[in-house]
Amino acid sequence: MEGTFSPGQQLPPERELALQFDVSRPSIREAIQRLEARRLLTRRQGGGTFVSESLWQGFSDPLLDLLSTHQEAQLDLLESRHALEVFLPILQPCVALKKIFQEFVNVRNEFLKLKKRRTLRTKPQP
């Protein structure tokens, strides 16, 4: 099992999940209950636990609720977006410089390896 599930997919039984994650079954039950409370999982009586079909709704609903009821949250979101828009163009050259510097370090390391090999070959034999 790779650890990802698609919407509508059934989860393995609690016992299997507990073994896979090396935790107790009560810990698995608690995790499932929390995910169920966030509407990310649904349980069907006698049928198992399934990943919610409306997976994105479980993430977006709390955010939409917050933004619709708290005007300061709207302003905070806009301010964060503005800050990212301002600083992203400044950070991009830094990322490029870091890549160039790493390439320089790689070339230097290769040069030192070649130099060391050449020195070993040209040393006089006793």
C-alpha positions as CSV (number, residue, x, y, z in Angstrom):
1,M,0.0,0.0,0.0
2,E,1.5,3.3,-1.0
3,G,-0.4,5.5,1.5
4,T,-2.7,7.4,-0.9
5,F,-6.4,6.8,-1.4
6,S,-8.8,8.1,-4.1
7,P,-12.2,9.6,-3.4
8,G,-14.7,6.8,-2.8
9,Q,-12.0,4.2,-2.1
10,Q,-12.4,2.0,0.9
11,L,-9.8,2.0,3.6
12,P,-8.3,-1.2,4.9
13,P,-9.7,-2.6,8.2
14,E,-8.5,-0.9,11.4
15,R,-6.4,-4.0,12.3
16,E,-4.4,-3.7,9.0
17,L,-4.0,0.1,9.4
18,A,-2.7,-0.4,13.0
19,L,-0.2,-2.9,11.8
20,Q,0.9,-0.8,8.8
21,F,1.5,2.4,10.9
22,D,2.6,0.5,14.0
23,V,0.1,2.1,16.3
24,S,-2.7,0.8,18.4
25,R,-6.3,0.3,17.1
26,P,-7.7,3.0,19.4
27,S,-5.2,5.4,17.8
28,I,-6.5,4.4,14.4
29,R,-10.1,4.8,15.6
30,E,-9.4,8.3,16.9
31,A,-7.7,9.3,13.7
32,I,-10.6,8.0,11.6
33,Q,-13.1,9.9,13.9
34,R,-11.2,13.1,13.4
35,L,-11.1,12.7,9.7
36,E,-14.8,11.8,9.7
37,A,-15.5,15.0,11.7
38,R,-13.8,17.0,8.9
39,R,-15.9,15.1,6.4
40,L,-12.8,13.6,4.8
41,L,-14.0,10.0,5.5
42,T,-17.4,8.4,5.7
43,R,-18.4,5.2,7.5
44,R,-21.0,2.9,6.3
45,Q,-22.5,0.7,8.9
46,G,-21.2,-2.8,8.3
47,G,-19.6,-1.6,5.0
48,G,-16.4,0.0,6.1
49,T,-14.7,3.4,6.0
50,F,-14.4,5.3,2.7
51,V,-12.6,8.4,1.5
52,S,-15.2,11.1,1.0
53,E,-16.4,11.7,-2.6
54,S,-16.3,15.4,-2.0
55,L,-12.7,15.5,-0.7
56,W,-12.0,19.1,-1.6
57,Q,-15.1,20.3,0.2
58,G,-13.5,19.0,3.5
59,F,-10.6,21.4,2.9
60,S,-12.4,24.4,1.4
61,D,-15.5,24.6,3.7
62,P,-13.6,25.7,6.8
63,L,-11.6,28.3,4.8
64,L,-14.8,29.6,3.1
65,D,-16.5,29.8,6.5
66,L,-13.7,31.7,8.0
67,L,-13.5,34.2,5.1
68,S,-17.2,34.7,5.0
69,T,-17.5,35.4,8.8
70,H,-14.3,37.3,9.6
71,Q,-13.5,40.4,7.6
72,E,-10.0,40.5,9.1
73,A,-9.3,37.1,7.7
74,Q,-10.1,38.4,4.2
75,L,-7.7,41.3,4.7
76,D,-5.0,38.9,6.0
77,L,-5.4,36.7,3.0
78,L,-5.2,39.7,0.6
79,E,-2.1,41.0,2.5
80,S,-0.4,37.6,2.3
81,R,-1.1,37.4,-1.4
82,H,0.3,40.9,-2.0
83,A,3.4,40.1,0.0
84,L,4.0,36.9,-2.1
85,E,3.4,38.9,-5.3
86,V,6.0,41.5,-4.2
87,F,8.7,39.1,-2.9
88,L,8.4,36.3,-5.5
89,P,10.3,38.3,-8.2
90,I,13.0,39.1,-5.7
91,L,13.4,35.5,-4.6
92,Q,13.6,34.0,-8.1
93,P,17.0,35.4,-8.9
94,C,18.2,34.1,-5.5
95,V,17.1,30.6,-6.4
96,A,18.8,30.9,-9.8
97,L,22.0,32.1,-8.0
98,K,21.9,29.1,-5.7
99,K,21.7,26.7,-8.6
100,I,24.6,28.5,-10.4
101,F,26.7,28.3,-7.2
102,Q,25.9,24.6,-6.8
103,E,27.0,24.0,-10.4
104,F,30.2,25.9,-9.6
105,V,30.8,23.7,-6.6
106,N,30.2,20.6,-8.6
107,V,32.7,21.7,-11.3
108,R,35.3,22.6,-8.6
109,N,34.9,19.2,-7.0
110,E,35.3,17.4,-10.3
111,F,38.4,19.5,-11.0
112,L,39.9,18.6,-7.6
113,K,39.2,14.9,-8.3
114,L,41.0,15.1,-11.7
115,K,43.9,16.9,-10.1
116,K,44.2,14.3,-7.4
117,R,44.2,11.5,-10.0
118,R,46.8,13.2,-12.1
119,T,49.0,13.8,-9.0
120,L,48.8,10.1,-8.1
121,R,49.8,9.0,-11.6
122,T,52.8,11.4,-11.8
123,K,54.3,10.5,-8.4
124,P,57.6,8.7,-8.7
125,Q,57.5,5.0,-7.8
126,P,60.0,4.0,-5.0
